[in-house]
Amino acid sequence: MSLLRKNAGWARRYRPIHNRFTDPILAEQNPTHPHSNPTDSATIVLAGATGALGLLIAHHLRQRGATVRALVRPTASTGPEAESLRLQGAEVVAVDYNNAAELTKACQGASCVVSTVSGLRAVIVDTQKRLLAAAVAAGVPRFIPSDFSIDFTRLPEGSNRNLDLRREFQRHLDQAPIQATSVLNGMFSELLKGTAPVVLPGPKRVVYWGDADQPLDFTTMVNTAEFTAAAALDPTTPRYLRVAGDVASIRGLQAAAEQATGQPYKLFRVGGLGAFGKVITVTKTLMPASDDVFPPWQGMQYLHNMFTGLPKLKSLDNDRYPEIRWTKVREVLAPSR
Ligand SMILES: NC(=O)c1ccc[n+]([C@@H]2O[C@H](COP(=O)([O-])OP(=O)(O)OC[C@H]3O[C@@H](n4cnc5c(N)ncnc54)[C@H](OP(=O)(O)O)[C@@H]3O)[C@@H](O)[C@H]2O)c1
């Protein structure tokens, strides 16, 4: 039961970490990017720009000198996030995603469309299909979908509701006459300090299912945004780019937590992966159906996927943009100053 309660916070507690003005890790970033090219005024269309990742990508695109056209729904165009985008020098364009002509006009002249929208089928498949069609109609050469996950291409259908939707959109994207690049980054490292019920500072336990030596991929949201901004401005990107700011097993997380806090952490193996699968099924059955994008059982599916090792990222592209300094899990787990 306590595991369920811990998981219930997965989405709720995740929200605030996007604030680049209050996030301690982000605040430490050098405000001037050493390799930014202020003359690079390529126009990047950013859908979902008011979101946690979108705001960070907009920031790093601006640091690299790009012109950012942030697409937001009319309801979000007057909110504080839209205002923050304007202050950063982004052009905020309110669009109706159901209006093809409006969407196509908003994509015109861009060298890449980056999507960071978040949602279920209506957003990840339907809205992104409309955005893709608009990008193609406007003659935009490149598209980065809202994937930003473990390697869903290696997962079996039905093992993760949200990642099934990404594979569904992938099938449309791969048919479209546009150069697509997915950024795969494992789990956002910040979740280890927030909603992922793995490293528990209270009882000083690292909780897991399966094998404590299975390598797992973690990347901070800031690093993911920096890398995505660089990829958006790079016309030569391949279909997939895989990055991990840190690769750590459960034992590695234990060592990272101990180094970060100076306190001993013990491992707590709840059970095997078969048992974890059953817990997820029961949780899903007991919970009332909702439109929540990240219900507790989905977070559990994500962890289950990672513990199987199937979506482990192979051949990392971390060195593609050498100016990026990758943040270690240990740094994320360190107490906030
Ligand atoms: N790897 C990981 O551990 C991890 C963890 C969390 C998230 N992610 C992924 O990262 C990506 C970005 O997530 P996020 O946390 O930044 O999301 P978020 O903060 O929830 O923001 C998502 C944006 O989506 C837009 N949106 C929502 N519904 C929409 C709709 N019906 N039509 C058009 N736009 C809509 C909103 O834009 P407006 O309201 O402004 O129009 C919002 O700004 C997603 O792919 C998400 O799954 C990965």
The ligand as an ORCA input file, in Angstrom:
! r2SCAN-3c Opt
* xyz 0 1
  N      11.864     10.630    -19.789
  C      11.156     11.017    -18.749
  O      11.419     10.621    -17.605
  C      10.023     11.980    -18.924
  C       9.335     12.445    -17.807
  C       8.322     13.365    -17.999
  C       7.985     13.787    -19.280
  N       8.655     13.282    -20.343
  C       8.288     13.664    -21.714
  O       8.786     14.958    -22.032
  C       7.901     15.580    -22.957
  C       7.484     16.933    -22.422
  O       6.830     16.749    -21.194
  P       6.578     17.954    -20.186
  O       6.683     17.411    -18.839
  O       7.413     19.122    -20.584
  O       5.045     18.263    -20.467
  P       4.154     19.398    -19.807
  O       4.910     20.247    -18.875
  O       2.926     18.725    -19.314
  O       3.812     20.327    -21.051
  C       3.309     19.814    -22.198
  C       2.783     20.885    -23.139
  O       1.878     20.151    -23.964
  C       0.941     21.061    -24.445
  N      -0.337     20.388    -24.616
  C      -1.025     19.655    -23.725
  N      -2.182     19.241    -24.268
  C      -2.205     19.718    -25.532
  C      -3.126     19.633    -26.598
  N      -4.277     18.982    -26.466
  N      -2.819     20.234    -27.745
  C      -1.667     20.906    -27.884
  N      -0.759     21.042    -26.914
  C      -1.025     20.447    -25.753
  C       0.785     22.178    -23.418
  O       0.876     23.356    -24.189
  P      -0.111     24.620    -24.086
  O      -1.110     24.351    -23.008
  O       0.787     25.732    -23.778
  O      -0.691     24.773    -25.433
  C       1.984     22.005    -22.493
  O       2.772     23.153    -22.457
  C       6.743     14.614    -23.159
  O       6.996     13.802    -24.268
  C       6.792     13.769    -21.902
  O       6.215     12.508    -22.020
  C       9.667     12.408    -20.191
*
